[in-house]
């Protein structure tokens, strides 16, 4: 029996500065989830990232609940959306 994985896509945008990737990664890992894939770039002075986070439904909920505070701390705009396997 295979269990279908559950995913959360996190999209971030904000002024580029040191420590953003570390803070995002730590928040995901501290809540028991894993980053399956990511795309990150700097456009002008802005840092943009899209993360595909994998976890159980309840650990993904913990990540979702942590995003507003992370958004405030890092000065980012963060949007998240649940998704399934491709």
C-alpha positions in Angstrom: 0.0 0.0 0.0 1.5 3.3 -1.0 0.5 6.5 0.7 0.1 9.5 -1.5 2.5 12.3 -0.5 1.1 15.7 0.5 2.8 18.9 -0.6 2.8 22.6 0.0 4.2 25.1 -2.5 5.7 28.2 -0.8 6.4 31.2 -2.9 8.4 34.1 -1.5 9.4 37.5 -2.7 11.3 40.3 -0.9 14.4 42.4 -0.6 17.5 40.3 -1.0 19.6 40.0 2.1 21.7 37.3 3.8 19.9 34.6 5.8 16.7 34.2 3.9 17.3 30.7 2.6 18.6 29.6 6.0 15.5 30.9 7.8 13.1 29.3 5.3 14.9 26.0 5.4 15.0 26.0 9.2 11.2 26.7 9.4 10.4 23.8 7.1 12.7 21.3 8.9 11.7 22.4 12.4 8.1 21.5 11.6 9.0 18.0 10.4 8.8 18.6 6.7 11.3 18.3 3.8 12.1 20.5 0.8 11.6 18.3 -2.2 12.5 20.9 -4.8 13.2 24.6 -5.0 13.9 27.5 -7.4 15.6 30.6 -6.2 16.8 33.7 -7.9 17.7 37.4 -7.4 15.9 39.8 -9.8 17.1 43.3 -9.4 17.3 43.8 -5.6 14.6 41.2 -4.9 15.0 37.6 -3.8 12.4 35.2 -5.1 12.0 31.5 -4.2 9.5 28.7 -4.8 9.8 25.7 -2.5 8.0 22.4 -2.9 7.6 21.1 0.7 6.7 17.5 1.5 5.2 16.3 4.7 2.2 14.7 6.5 -1.0 16.8 6.4 -0.5 17.9 10.0 3.1 18.8 9.7 2.3 20.9 6.6 -0.3 22.6 8.6 2.4 23.6 11.2 4.5 25.1 8.4 1.4 27.0 7.1 0.7 28.4 10.6 4.3 29.5 10.9 4.4 31.5 7.6 2.7 34.7 8.8 5.4 35.2 11.5 8.2 34.3 9.1 6.8 36.7 6.6 6.9 39.5 9.3 10.4 38.6 10.5 12.0 38.4 7.1 10.1 41.2 5.4 8.9 38.9 2.7 5.6 38.3 0.9 4.9 34.6 1.3 2.1 32.7 -0.4 1.4 29.0 0.1 -0.8 26.5 -1.6 -1.4 22.8 -1.0 -0.8 20.6 -4.0 -0.5 16.9 -4.9 1.9 14.6 -6.7 2.5 15.4 -10.4 
